[in-house]
Amino acid sequence: MSAPLRSFLFVPGDSEKKLGKIAESTADAVILDLEDSVAESRKALARDMVSEFVVAQLGAGSGPQLWVRINPLDAAHALPDLAAITPAVPAGVMIPKITGPAVVARVDHYLEALEVAHGIAPGTIRVLPVATETPLAPFRLGDFATAGIARLYGLTWGAEDLSAALGASTNLGPDGRWATTYQLVRSLMLMGAHAAGVEAVETLYVDIRDDAGLAESSRRARAEGFSGRIAIHPAQVDTINAAFTPSADEVAFAGRVVEAFAGDVGTVALEGKMLDLPHLKQAQRVLALADR
């Protein structure tokens, strides 16, 4: 079982200065952005910069995984984005503002054709859709379970674009936490990801100065079933990595669980508790996270 990625750090694709700092990042993955952080007049430039950067970094053989956020599929830039970045072979592609699995399936088909054309094994480039940014998308989250998209790494969600699409003045409640609509969307995305057997990636934490709040929010997210989180500032990465890394006690207990299941058994008694196969799977996941 391979370890899921704990942290995805956004970096504008047209910022030479910020691209130059990626090799030093402790993020598990960096998302080179061609969408919201890039002005319309610089889209083509960013596309070329990102493609060249991915090739150069892969040649160096070190640093975080490199992912690319393309423009929405219904925008003029999306297909040129895919055509430009596929030969560079990024680890994955983030797909924004989808309406459901059919959009991701189209990207899957485009990527497969481009991979074959460039001599890349089909399925090499993974996909991570932002699966809640349009009003229709949340209703289709469960459909990912039967969509058959093998390159699907996981699902993530976003509140900012959704609140804009809904005409909402805020996506927060009086207590500063997500308002009811966004709590619902987040929960549906979490269940949709697990129903599809892929990773659930928590959305960004807006206040880059509130490290304690980020740590607590991230610990809660891991306890609920999220495996990683998006970062919007380099200072957030280490806090996110720590929150999504199991503690020494968790790792030790997971090791005892796996050892207890050695042999062909379905249930075991361990430290006064009856455990079955879901507990074994969770223990294996904890050990996979710890290995990272």
Backbone as CSV, one residue per row, in Angstrom:
resi,resn,N_x,N_y,N_z,CA_x,CA_y,CA_z,C_x,C_y,C_z
1,MET,0.851,-1.202,0.000,0.000,0.000,0.000,0.883,1.248,0.000
2,SER,0.732,2.095,-1.025,1.540,3.305,-1.098,0.938,4.377,-0.200
3,ALA,1.796,5.222,0.327,1.341,6.258,1.249,0.669,7.393,0.489
4,PRO,-0.470,7.879,0.958,-1.090,9.042,0.316,-0.273,10.299,0.552
5,LEU,-0.489,11.269,-0.282,0.202,12.547,-0.162,-0.456,13.374,0.931
6,ARG,0.365,13.913,1.826,-0.170,14.674,2.952,-0.437,16.123,2.591
7,SER,0.418,16.723,1.777,0.334,18.166,1.518,0.485,18.460,0.038
8,PHE,-0.404,19.333,-0.456,-0.358,19.828,-1.831,-0.210,21.349,-1.762
9,LEU,0.924,21.876,-2.157,1.181,23.318,-2.069,0.953,23.980,-3.420
10,PHE,0.074,24.975,-3.450,-0.174,25.728,-4.683,0.970,26.700,-4.951
11,VAL,1.408,26.748,-6.215,2.417,27.707,-6.650,1.976,28.277,-8.003
12,PRO,1.940,29.600,-8.156,1.556,30.175,-9.454,2.513,29.725,-10.555
13,GLY,1.950,29.310,-11.676,2.769,28.768,-12.744,3.573,29.793,-13.509
14,ASP,3.284,31.083,-13.304,4.013,32.113,-14.047,4.971,32.907,-13.174
15,SER,5.250,32.400,-11.969,6.155,33.104,-11.057,7.508,32.396,-11.023
16,GLU,8.465,32.953,-11.732,9.797,32.345,-11.773,10.412,32.280,-10.380
17,LYS,10.173,33.308,-9.579,10.723,33.347,-8.228,10.187,32.199,-7.380
18,LYS,8.874,31.991,-7.424,8.268,30.937,-6.602,8.581,29.544,-7.145
19,LEU,8.662,29.409,-8.457,9.054,28.127,-9.032,10.470,27.756,-8.582
20,GLY,11.323,28.764,-8.436,12.706,28.526,-8.049,12.864,28.013,-6.632
21,LYS,11.829,28.141,-5.809,11.905,27.694,-4.420,11.301,26.310,-4.192
22,ILE,10.750,25.704,-5.235,10.028,24.445,-5.056,10.935,23.317,-4.608
23,ALA,12.148,23.255,-5.121,13.059,22.158,-4.773,13.323,22.097,-3.273
24,GLU,13.211,23.237,-2.574,13.457,23.292,-1.140,12.209,22.959,-0.320
25,SER,11.071,22.827,-0.977,9.812,22.651,-0.253,9.739,21.274,0.395
26,THR,9.131,21.237,1.576,8.892,19.967,2.262,7.515,19.392,1.937
27,ALA,6.801,20.025,1.005,5.486,19.505,0.600,5.650,18.160,-0.097
28,ASP,4.686,17.277,0.106,4.706,16.011,-0.622,4.456,16.235,-2.102
29,ALA,3.638,17.241,-2.424,3.333,17.561,-3.818,3.169,19.070,-3.956
30,VAL,3.522,19.574,-5.114,3.316,20.979,-5.454,2.379,21.027,-6.655
31,ILE,1.378,21.903,-6.585,0.445,22.086,-7.688,0.829,23.363,-8.421
32,LEU,1.363,23.212,-9.619,1.742,24.339,-10.454,0.471,24.854,-11.124
33,ASP,0.086,26.068,-10.786,-1.238,26.554,-11.154,-1.229,27.297,-12.488
34,LEU,-2.125,26.872,-13.376,-2.357,27.576,-14.637,-3.697,28.296,-14.636
35,GLU,-4.447,28.172,-13.524,-5.806,28.702,-13.509,-5.913,30.025,-12.778
36,ASP,-6.462,30.038,-11.570,-6.877,31.276,-10.920,-5.742,32.251,-10.610
37,SER,-4.551,31.741,-10.331,-3.462,32.638,-9.945,-2.730,33.238,-11.141
38,VAL,-3.150,32.897,-12.353,-2.485,33.381,-13.565,-3.445,34.275,-14.346
39,ALA,-3.009,35.491,-14.652,-3.831,36.427,-15.418,-4.055,35.898,-16.837
40,GLU,-5.169,36.288,-17.414,-5.529,35.822,-18.762,-4.403,36.090,-19.759
41,SER,-3.778,37.235,-19.659,-2.737,37.607,-20.622,-1.462,36.787,-20.473
42,ARG,-1.336,36.053,-19.361,-0.112,35.279,-19.102,-0.352,33.764,-19.136
43,LYS,-1.532,33.324,-19.590,-1.847,31.892,-19.604,-0.863,31.107,-20.465
44,ALA,-0.605,31.559,-21.674,0.298,30.835,-22.580,1.714,30.812,-22.020
45,LEU,2.148,31.923,-21.469,3.478,31.985,-20.866,3.585,30.996,-19.713
46,ALA,2.584,30.979,-18.838,2.612,30.071,-17.698,2.654,28.619,-18.150
47,ARG,1.905,28.295,-19.178,1.871,26.930,-19.720,3.274,26.486,-20.141
48,ASP,3.981,27.368,-20.842,5.335,27.037,-21.294,6.292,26.939,-20.105
49,MET,6.173,27.858,-19.153,7.059,27.843,-17.989,6.877,26.570,-17.170
50,VAL,5.618,26.170,-16.977,5.335,24.977,-16.179,5.862,23.727,-16.873
51,SER,5.634,23.614,-18.168,6.102,22.439,-18.905,7.626,22.315,-18.825
52,GLU,8.317,23.422,-19.038,9.782,23.404,-18.963,10.260,23.093,-17.550
53,PHE,9.558,23.634,-16.568,9.958,23.399,-15.179,9.803,21.928,-14.800
54,VAL,8.690,21.306,-15.187,8.467,19.901,-14.855,9.558,19.029,-15.474
55,VAL,9.901,19.288,-16.722,10.958,18.517,-17.385,12.279,18.674,-16.637
56,ALA,12.610,19.910,-16.271,13.874,20.164,-15.577,13.920,19.494,-14.216
57,GLN,12.816,19.567,-13.467,12.794,18.978,-12.128,12.827,17.455,-12.174
58,LEU,12.142,16.856,-13.149,12.183,15.405,-13.266,13.587,14.950,-13.603
59,GLY,14.302,15.760,-14.370,15.692,15.430,-14.672,16.569,15.494,-13.435
60,ALA,16.217,16.407,-12.511,16.992,16.528,-11.271,16.736,15.350,-10.342
61,GLY,15.538,14.758,-10.440,15.229,13.545,-9.682,15.018,13.739,-8.196
62,SER,14.629,14.929,-7.760,14.397,15.151,-6.331,13.299,16.191,-6.164
63,GLY,12.880,16.375,-4.909,11.863,17.372,-4.621,10.470,16.782,-4.578
64,PRO,9.459,17.626,-4.364,8.076,17.153,-4.263,7.569,16.616,-5.595
65,GLN,6.496,15.828,-5.530,5.787,15.486,-6.761,5.272,16.770,-7.398
66,LEU,5.240,16.801,-8.714,4.764,17.979,-9.430,3.433,17.681,-10.102
67,TRP,2.409,18.421,-9.697,1.081,18.339,-10.282,0.796,19.667,-10.971
68,VAL,-0.173,19.679,-11.863,-0.531,20.901,-12.582,-2.042,21.100,-12.504
69,ARG,-2.468,22.296,-12.069,-3.893,22.620,-12.164,-4.138,23.285,-13.505
70,ILE,-4.911,22.620,-14.355,-5.250,23.168,-15.651,-6.426,24.124,-15.511
71,ASN,-6.782,24.765,-16.602,-7.974,25.601,-16.623,-9.209,24.725,-16.787
72,PRO,-10.405,25.229,-16.446,-11.616,24.421,-16.563,-11.796,23.885,-17.981
73,LEU,-12.373,22.706,-18.074,-12.446,22.026,-19.363,-13.303,22.790,-20.369
74,ASP,-14.237,23.601,-19.902,-15.054,24.365,-20.834,-14.416,25.698,-21.213
75,ALA,-13.184,25.933,-20.776,-12.464,27.153,-21.125,-11.519,26.872,-22.301
76,ALA,-11.159,27.931,-23.009,-10.342,27.782,-24.217,-8.941,27.257,-23.913
77,HIS,-8.477,27.442,-22.692,-7.096,27.091,-22.377,-6.903,25.628,-21.982
78,ALA,-7.953,24.901,-21.666,-7.808,23.579,-21.067,-7.084,22.588,-21.969
79,LEU,-7.502,22.455,-23.208,-6.859,21.485,-24.102,-5.414,21.877,-24.422
80,PRO,-5.117,23.153,-24.702,-3.707,23.525,-24.836,-2.882,23.228,-23.582
81,ASP,-3.505,23.403,-22.407,-2.805,23.046,-21.155,-2.411,21.572,-21.174
82,LEU,-3.375,20.706,-21.464,-3.114,19.265,-21.463,-2.085,18.885,-22.526
83,ALA,-2.215,19.471,-23.706,-1.283,19.150,-24.789,0.136,19.565,-24.447
84,ALA,0.280,20.668,-23.716,1.612,21.168,-23.382,2.264,20.403,-22.247
85,ILE,1.470,20.046,-21.242,2.085,19.468,-20.041,2.245,17.955,-20.115
86,THR,1.452,17.262,-20.917,1.541,15.800,-20.950,2.930,15.302,-21.337
87,PRO,3.577,15.858,-22.370,4.919,15.360,-22.696,5.931,15.539,-21.566
88,ALA,5.686,16.493,-20.672,6.586,16.704,-19.533,6.382,15.665,-18.437
89,VAL,5.272,14.964,-18.473,4.912,13.887,-17.539,4.884,14.358,-16.076
90,PRO,3.971,15.278,-15.744,3.780,15.597,-14.323,3.170,14.398,-13.604
91,ALA,3.269,14.397,-12.291,2.684,13.296,-11.517,1.176,13.274,-11.641
92,GLY,0.566,14.454,-11.781,-0.875,14.483,-11.850,-1.407,15.812,-12.337
93,VAL,-2.712,15.827,-12.580,-3.414,17.013,-13.054,-4.591,17.279,-12.131
94,MET,-4.703,18.507,-11.654,-5.875,18.922,-10.896,-6.868,19.547,-11.867
95,ILE,-8.144,19.132,-11.753,-9.179,19.590,-12.677,-10.169,20.451,-11.899
96,PRO,-10.266,21.749,-12.201,-11.165,22.626,-11.442,-12.561,22.693,-12.039
97,LYS,-13.504,23.121,-11.214,-14.852,23.515,-11.625,-15.562,22.470,-12.474
98,ILE,-15.496,21.230,-12.041,-16.191,20.166,-12.774,-17.672,20.161,-12.409
99,THR,-18.476,19.495,-13.231,-19.887,19.297,-12.900,-20.181,17.856,-12.513
100,GLY,-19.171,16.984,-12.615,-19.369,15.586,-12.252,-18.318,14.697,-12.900
101,PRO,-18.419,13.388,-12.686,-17.423,12.448,-13.204,-17.271,12.474,-14.720
102,ALA,-18.313,12.855,-15.461,-18.207,12.865,-16.921,-17.110,13.812,-17.392
103,VAL,-16.928,14.914,-16.702,-15.864,15.861,-17.060,-14.501,15.230,-16.807
104,VAL,-14.372,14.552,-15.683,-13.101,13.892,-15.366,-12.831,12.765,-16.361
105,ALA,-13.874,12.058,-16.783,-13.715,10.991,-17.773,-13.213,11.553,-19.098
106,ARG,-13.686,12.734,-19.465,-13.187,13.364,-20.699,-11.707,13.692,-20.593
107,VAL,-11.302,14.236,-19.459,-9.880,14.517,-19.247,-9.071,13.220,-19.284
108,ASP,-9.622,12.179,-18.692,-8.985,10.860,-18.718,-8.745,10.420,-20.158
109,HIS,-9.740,10.550,-21.021,-9.601,10.146,-22.423,-8.566,11.008,-23.145
110,TYR,-8.601,12.320,-22.909,-7.620,13.202,-23.538,-6.205,12.827,-23.100
111,LEU,-6.040,12.597,-21.804,-4.714,12.245,-21.296,-4.224,10.928,-21.890
112,GLU,-5.127,9.942,-21.988,-4.719,8.654,-22.547,-4.247,8.804,-23.992
113,ALA,-4.979,9.581,-24.781,-4.574,9.794,-26.172,-3.228,10.503,-26.246
114,LEU,-3.039,11.493,-25.401,-1.769,12.231,-25.401,-0.625,11.365,-24.881
115,GLU,-0.891,10.563,-23.856,0.153,9.656,-23.348,0.601,8.685,-24.431
116,VAL,-0.349,8.076,-25.109,-0.013,7.129,-26.174,0.779,7.827,-27.283
117,ALA,0.364,9.034,-27.639,1.041,9.769,-28.709,2.484,10.086,-28.360
118,HIS,2.759,10.238,-27.070,4.112,10.603,-26.641,4.893,9.426,-26.049
119,GLY,4.369,8.219,-26.214,5.081,7.050,-25.732,5.095,6.905,-24.228
120,ILE,4.083,7.443,-23.566,3.959,7.366,-22.107,2.944,6.285,-21.777
121,ALA,3.230,5.466,-20.793,2.297,4.407,-20.413,0.962,5.013,-20.012
122,PRO,-0.152,4.563,-20.600,-1.461,5.110,-20.251,-1.759,4.985,-18.759
123,GLY,-2.246,6.060,-18.179,-2.562,6.072,-16.759,-1.443,6.589,-15.879
124,THR,-0.305,6.933,-16.493,0.833,7.426,-15.708,0.485,8.702,-14.957
125,ILE,-0.207,9.611,-15.619,-0.556,10.908,-15.028,-1.889,10.778,-14.290
126,ARG,-1.867,11.010,-12.988,-3.081,10.875,-12.170,-3.950,12.124,-12.291
127,VAL,-5.165,12.056,-11.778,-6.050,13.225,-11.775,-6.656,13.417,-10.394
128,LEU,-6.835,14.683,-10.032,-7.452,15.074,-8.762,-8.443,16.196,-9.054
129,PRO,-9.723,15.873,-9.195,-10.706,16.932,-9.452,-11.094,17.691,-8.189
130,VAL,-11.322,18.994,-8.357,-11.948,19.782,-7.297,-13.449,19.598,-7.516
131,ALA,-14.046,18.722,-6.714,-15.319,18.109,-7.083,-16.561,18.813,-6.567
132,THR,-16.415,20.055,-6.077,-17.595,20.714,-5.480,-17.702,22.191,-5.838
133,GLU,-17.067,22.643,-6.893,-17.016,24.083,-7.150,-18.190,24.615,-7.967
134,THR,-19.066,23.745,-8.422,-20.260,24.175,-9.155,-21.499,23.655,-8.425
135,PRO,-22.636,24.316,-8.560,-23.834,23.888,-7.821,-24.292,22.472,-8.166
136,LEU,-24.018,22.000,-9.377,-24.456,20.666,-9.775,-23.547,19.568,-9.235
137,ALA,-22.266,19.859,-9.083,-21.265,18.837,-8.772,-21.546,18.038,-7.502
138,PRO,-21.977,18.657,-6.399,-22.187,17.858,-5.183,-23.208,16.740,-5.344
139,PHE,-24.178,16.920,-6.230,-25.199,15.899,-6.431,-24.640,14.650,-7.124
140,ARG,-23.458,14.750,-7.709,-22.896,13.655,-8.491,-21.671,13.027,-7.837
141,LEU,-21.392,13.379,-6.607,-20.180,12.868,-5.954,-20.206,11.351,-5.811
142,GLY,-21.354,10.772,-5.517,-21.432,9.320,-5.377,-21.197,8.577,-6.675
143,ASP,-21.355,9.264,-7.812,-21.192,8.607,-9.108,-19.735,8.276,-9.415
144,PHE,-18.807,8.865,-8.673,-17.395,8.516,-8.888,-17.131,7.047,-8.558
145,ALA,-17.955,6.469,-7.691,-17.749,5.069,-7.291,-17.917,4.115,-8.459
146,THR,-18.703,4.495,-9.452,-18.947,3.611,-10.599,-18.439,4.206,-11.903
147,ALA,-17.647,5.270,-11.820,-17.197,5.968,-13.030,-16.083,5.218,-13.759
148,GLY,-15.356,4.355,-13.043,-14.316,3.556,-13.684,-13.133,4.360,-14.194
149,ILE,-12.742,5.407,-13.455,-11.600,6.244,-13.863,-10.370,5.762,-13.100
150,ALA,-9.579,4.917,-13.729,-8.479,4.257,-13.020,-7.404,5.232,-12.566
151,ARG,-7.221,6.322,-13.283,-6.159,7.266,-12.920,-6.601,8.260,-11.833
152,LEU,-7.794,8.100,-11.305,-8.301,8.999,-10.268,-7.519,8.796,-8.979
153,TYR,-6.771,9.821,-8.555,-6.022,9.739,-7.294,-6.940,9.965,-6.106
154,GLY,-7.809,10.929,-6.220,-8.679,11.278,-5.099,-9.635,12.376,-5.499
155,LEU,-10.338,12.895,-4.506,-11.235,14.037,-4.684,-10.854,15.097,-3.658
156,THR,-11.007,16.338,-4.047,-10.900,17.421,-3.080,-12.083,18.357,-3.294
157,TRP,-12.229,19.316,-2.413,-13.387,20.196,-2.488,-12.947,21.635,-2.303
158,GLY,-13.827,22.556,-2.678,-13.526,23.965,-2.515,-14.786,24.729,-2.162
159,ALA,-14.647,25.699,-1.279,-15.800,26.483,-0.827,-15.870,27.849,-1.489
160,GLU,-14.733,28.365,-1.947,-14.721,29.740,-2.448,-15.486,29.862,-3.766
161,ASP,-15.158,29.009,-4.732,-15.853,29.083,-6.022,-17.321,28.694,-5.884
162,LEU,-17.601,27.738,-4.996,-18.998,27.333,-4.810,-19.812,28.470,-4.224
163,SER,-19.272,29.159,-3.240,-20.029,30.267,-2.645,-20.251,31.376,-3.662
164,ALA,-19.267,31.594,-4.538,-19.443,32.594,-5.597,-20.536,32.158,-6.566
165,ALA,-20.543,30.863,-6.900,-21.560,30.341,-7.821,-22.958,30.432,-7.223
166,LEU,-23.049,30.343,-5.889,-24.340,30.412,-5.217,-24.771,31.848,-4.910
167,GLY,-23.883,32.801,-5.160,-24.199,34.183,-4.827,-24.188,34.448,-3.346
168,ALA,-23.437,33.636,-2.595,-23.392,33.777,-1.136,-22.410,34.873,-0.734
169,SER,-22.745,35.596,0.301,-21.850,36.639,0.793,-20.766,36.061,1.688
170,THR,-20.978,34.850,2.199,-19.982,34.176,3.028,-20.227,32.674,2.965
171,ASN,-19.178,31.908,3.235,-19.347,30.461,3.358,-19.128,29.999,4.796
172,LEU,-19.098,30.959,5.717,-18.864,30.659,7.129,-20.097,30.968,7.962
173,GLY,-20.247,30.228,9.067,-21.315,30.496,10.011,-20.882,31.514,11.045
174,PRO,-21.763,31.880,11.981,-21.431,32.867,13.014,-20.263,32.452,13.902
175,ASP,-20.025,31.117,14.008,-18.928,30.642,14.852,-17.602,30.584,14.111
176,GLY,-17.570,31.014,12.854,-16.334,31.004,12.077,-16.054,29.697,11.378
177,ARG,-16.887,28.673,11.611,-16.722,27.390,10.917,-17.568,27.396,9.648
178,TRP,-17.416,26.342,8.847,-18.185,26.277,7.610,-19.677,26.383,7.890
179,ALA,-20.380,27.140,7.066,-21.836,27.192,7.150,-22.410,25.834,6.744
180,THR,-23.687,25.632,7.046,-24.313,24.318,6.870,-24.143,23.764,5.458
181,THR,-24.345,24.586,4.447,-24.223,24.129,3.059,-22.854,23.530,2.795
182,TYR,-21.812,24.166,3.309,-20.443,23.747,2.998,-20.034,22.552,3.860
183,GLN,-20.592,22.449,5.059,-20.389,21.234,5.859,-20.973,20.028,5.123
184,LEU,-22.154,20.219,4.547,-22.809,19.138,3.806,-21.975,18.729,2.602
185,VAL,-21.519,19.701,1.840,-20.729,19.417,0.637,-19.434,18.708,1.010
186,ARG,-18.793,19.162,2.073,-17.544,18.540,2.521,-17.780,17.083,2.903
187,SER,-18.838,16.811,3.643,-19.136,15.439,4.056,-19.459,14.550,2.862
188,LEU,-20.214,15.065,1.916,-20.539,14.291,0.720,-19.286,13.968,-0.084
189,MET,-18.368,14.944,-0.177,-17.123,14.687,-0.892,-16.286,13.616,-0.207
190,LEU,-16.227,13.673,1.120,-15.486,12.675,1.889,-16.048,11.281,1.638
191,MET,-17.368,11.159,1.688,-17.986,9.855,1.450,-17.850,9.434,-0.011
192,GLY,-17.940,10.391,-0.922,-17.774,10.066,-2.333,-16.398,9.531,-2.640
193,ALA,-15.381,10.119,-2.033,-14.022,9.651,-2.249,-13.841,8.228,-1.738
194,HIS,-14.318,7.968,-0.540,-14.148,6.627,0.020,-15.011,5.599,-0.697
195,ALA,-16.180,6.022,-1.181,-17.011,5.110,-1.966,-16.296,4.707,-3.251
196,ALA,-15.500,5.621,-3.793,-14.749,5.346,-5.020,-13.411,4.671,-4.744
197,GLY,-13.062,4.544,-3.456,-11.796,3.900,-3.106,-10.582,4.755,-3.404
198,VAL,-10.739,6.095,-3.316,-9.626,7.002,-3.585,-9.423,7.931,-2.389
199,GLU,-8.397,8.775,-2.468,-8.046,9.645,-1.350,-9.004,10.829,-1.239
200,ALA,-9.248,11.245,-0.009,-10.018,12.457,0.273,-9.044,13.537,0.732
201,VAL,-8.988,14.635,-0.008,-8.029,15.708,0.259,-8.778,16.926,0.774
202,GLU,-8.432,17.356,1.968,-9.104,18.499,2.602,-8.754,19.794,1.872
203,THR,-9.689,20.731,1.880,-9.475,22.006,1.220,-8.522,22.890,2.021
204,LEU,-8.218,24.042,1.467,-7.251,24.959,2.064,-7.778,25.590,3.353
205,TYR,-6.842,26.099,4.147,-7.153,26.859,5.366,-6.758,28.296,5.069
206,VAL,-7.735,29.194,5.062,-7.534,30.527,4.502,-6.564,31.384,5.308
207,ASP,-6.644,31.343,6.637,-5.845,32.239,7.486,-4.420,31.702,7.605
208,ILE,-3.503,32.258,6.827,-2.131,31.740,6.805,-1.354,32.125,8.066
209,ARG,-1.922,32.972,8.914,-1.239,33.362,10.156,-1.646,32.496,11.340
210,ASP,-2.708,31.744,11.185,-3.270,30.966,12.299,-2.750,29.528,12.248
211,ASP,-1.529,29.325,12.692,-0.930,28.001,12.619,-1.610,27.024,13.573
212,ALA,-1.994,27.499,14.748,-2.669,26.622,15.712,-4.017,26.166,15.163
213,GLY,-4.755,27.081,14.542,-6.036,26.709,13.954,-5.881,25.736,12.809
214,LEU,-4.852,25.939,11.993,-4.571,25.014,10.894,-4.244,23.627,11.429
215,ALA,-3.434,23.555,12.481,-3.050,22.265,13.049,-4.268,21.523,13.592
216,GLU,-5.116,22.231,14.334,-6.294,21.596,14.914,-7.272,21.162,13.825
217,SER,-7.502,22.013,12.849,-8.400,21.680,11.754,-7.892,20.472,10.971
218,SER,-6.585,20.407,10.772,-6.001,19.299,10.008,-6.058,17.996,10.792
219,ARG,-5.837,18.073,12.099,-5.943,16.851,12.923,-7.367,16.313,12.896
220,ARG,-8.342,17.219,12.961,-9.750,16.792,12.886,-10.040,16.155,11.539
221,ALA,-9.491,16.744,10.492,-9.733,16.214,9.147,-9.168,14.804,9.009
222,ARG,-7.975,14.564,9.530,-7.399,13.211,9.440,-8.234,12.226,10.250
223,ALA,-8.718,12.670,11.419,-9.543,11.790,12.239,-10.847,11.423,11.529
224,GLU,-11.347,12.313,10.686,-12.595,12.057,9.955,-12.390,11.173,8.729
225,GLY,-11.156,11.074,8.230,-10.920,10.231,7.061,-10.233,10.901,5.898
226,PHE,-9.850,12.162,6.047,-9.049,12.820,5.019,-7.599,12.367,5.140
227,SER,-6.914,12.274,4.015,-5.520,11.795,4.042,-4.504,12.886,3.786
228,GLY,-4.950,14.068,3.390,-4.028,15.151,3.109,-4.779,16.456,2.973
229,ARG,-4.025,17.521,2.678,-4.649,18.848,2.640,-3.920,19.752,1.655
230,ILE,-4.651,20.693,1.119,-4.081,21.707,0.245,-3.516,22.843,1.086
231,ALA,-2.342,23.344,0.685,-1.711,24.489,1.341,-1.649,25.644,0.349
232,ILE,-1.864,26.851,0.849,-1.775,28.023,-0.020,-0.574,28.891,0.315
233,HIS,0.216,28.472,1.306,1.431,29.220,1.659,2.472,28.217,2.148
234,PRO,3.736,28.416,1.794,4.777,27.463,2.220,4.838,27.262,3.734
235,ALA,4.476,28.301,4.508,4.537,28.187,5.970,3.523,27.192,6.514
236,GLN,2.530,26.813,5.725,1.515,25.872,6.186,1.935,24.415,6.018
237,VAL,2.937,24.160,5.203,3.240,22.785,4.786,3.662,21.899,5.952
238,ASP,4.598,22.342,6.766,5.096,21.482,7.851,4.003,21.174,8.862
239,THR,3.137,22.141,9.126,2.022,21.908,10.051,1.075,20.859,9.493
240,ILE,0.772,20.950,8.201,-0.101,19.958,7.565,0.558,18.584,7.567
241,ASN,1.830,18.520,7.218,2.526,17.229,7.214,2.500,16.572,8.586
242,ALA,2.711,17.377,9.613,2.715,16.824,10.968,1.332,16.295,11.351
243,ALA,0.293,17.043,10.992,-1.072,16.636,11.366,-1.489,15.353,10.663
244,PHE,-0.998,15.130,9.446,-1.389,13.948,8.694,-0.359,12.825,8.781
245,THR,0.555,12.928,9.742,1.510,11.861,10.027,1.122,11.209,11.350
246,PRO,0.939,9.897,11.386,0.529,9.239,12.635,1.565,9.420,13.745
247,SER,1.078,9.476,14.975,1.967,9.580,16.128,2.679,8.251,16.371
248,ALA,3.699,8.294,17.192,4.449,7.074,17.516,3.543,6.027,18.158
249,ASP,2.617,6.472,19.014,1.687,5.526,19.648,0.766,4.874,18.619
250,GLU,0.282,5.680,17.666,-0.581,5.129,16.612,0.167,4.091,15.779
251,VAL,1.411,4.403,15.451,2.216,3.483,14.630,2.480,2.188,15.384
252,ALA,2.803,2.308,16.666,3.073,1.112,17.464,1.837,0.227,17.561
253,PHE,0.675,0.832,17.789,-0.551,0.047,17.879,-0.885,-0.598,16.531
254,ALA,-0.708,0.164,15.448,-0.978,-0.389,14.119,-0.081,-1.595,13.843
255,GLY,1.166,-1.523,14.281,2.066,-2.660,14.111,1.584,-3.887,14.864
256,ARG,1.046,-3.663,16.065,0.531,-4.789,16.843,-0.718,-5.379,16.186
257,VAL,-1.540,-4.515,15.578,-2.742,-5.002,14.895,-2.359,-5.884,13.708
258,VAL,-1.431,-5.397,12.905,-1.004,-6.171,11.733,-0.388,-7.497,12.164
259,GLU,0.398,-7.459,13.215,1.025,-8.695,13.711,-0.041,-9.674,14.219
260,ALA,-1.081,-9.129,14.867,-2.136,-9.995,15.399,-2.901,-10.700,14.289
261,PHE,-2.953,-10.075,13.108,-3.684,-10.667,11.992,-2.810,-11.581,11.137
262,ALA,-1.578,-11.819,11.566,-0.703,-12.715,10.807,-1.354,-14.091,10.732
263,GLY,-1.405,-14.637,9.540,-2.125,-15.894,9.351,-3.496,-15.614,8.766
264,ASP,-4.218,-16.617,8.443,-5.507,-16.484,7.767,-6.626,-16.395,8.800
265,VAL,-6.778,-15.180,9.386,-7.810,-14.975,10.403,-8.656,-13.766,10.026
266,GLY,-9.898,-13.772,10.455,-10.806,-12.675,10.143,-11.057,-11.749,11.308
267,THR,-10.937,-12.274,12.519,-11.104,-11.458,13.722,-10.045,-11.848,14.735
268,VAL,-9.653,-10.884,15.562,-8.682,-11.156,16.620,-9.075,-10.344,17.854
269,ALA,-8.612,-10.794,18.997,-8.755,-10.038,20.239,-7.403,-9.401,20.550
270,LEU,-7.407,-8.098,20.791,-6.158,-7.401,21.061,-6.413,-6.308,22.095
271,GLU,-5.709,-6.413,23.221,-5.776,-5.399,24.271,-7.217,-5.110,24.685
272,GLY,-7.989,-6.179,24.825,-9.352,-6.067,25.314,-10.370,-5.662,24.270
273,LYS,-9.980,-5.613,22.982,-10.902,-5.211,21.938,-10.973,-6.300,20.868
274,MET,-12.162,-6.470,20.299,-12.317,-7.376,19.163,-12.132,-6.575,17.878
275,LEU,-11.229,-7.046,17.056,-10.902,-6.358,15.817,-11.211,-7.253,14.622
276,ASP,-11.655,-6.633,13.511,-11.884,-7.402,12.300,-11.152,-6.732,11.131
277,LEU,-11.480,-7.122,9.909,-10.689,-6.696,8.754,-10.659,-5.179,8.534
278,PRO,-11.731,-4.420,8.786,-11.601,-2.962,8.659,-10.523,-2.368,9.562
279,HIS,-10.348,-2.960,10.754,-9.288,-2.486,11.644,-7.919,-2.796,11.058
280,LEU,-7.791,-3.949,10.406,-6.530,-4.301,9.764,-6.210,-3.324,8.640
281,LYS,-7.207,-3.010,7.833,-6.979,-2.066,6.736,-6.561,-0.702,7.262
282,GLN,-7.197,-0.253,8.345,-6.838,1.030,8.919,-5.413,0.996,9.466
283,ALA,-5.034,-0.119,10.096,-3.667,-0.250,10.618,-2.655,-0.234,9.480
284,GLN,-2.952,-0.902,8.386,-2.053,-0.891,7.233,-1.915,0.511,6.662
285,ARG,-2.997,1.234,6.679,-2.949,2.623,6.179,-2.086,3.501,7.075
286,VAL,-2.218,3.312,8.385,-1.387,4.075,9.328,0.098,3.781,9.088
287,LEU,0.431,2.531,8.870,1.837,2.164,8.640,2.333,2.734,7.311
288,ALA,1.457,2.776,6.301,1.845,3.348,5.017,2.123,4.848,5.157
289,LEU,1.295,5.533,5.938,1.532,6.949,6.208,2.835,7.157,6.963
290,ALA,3.076,6.288,7.939,4.293,6.426,8.746,5.541,6.194,7.913
291,ASP,5.457,5.318,6.925,6.626,5.045,6.090,7.087,6.275,5.334
292,ARG,6.130,7.149,5.011,6.514,8.370,4.311,7.373,9.249,5.205
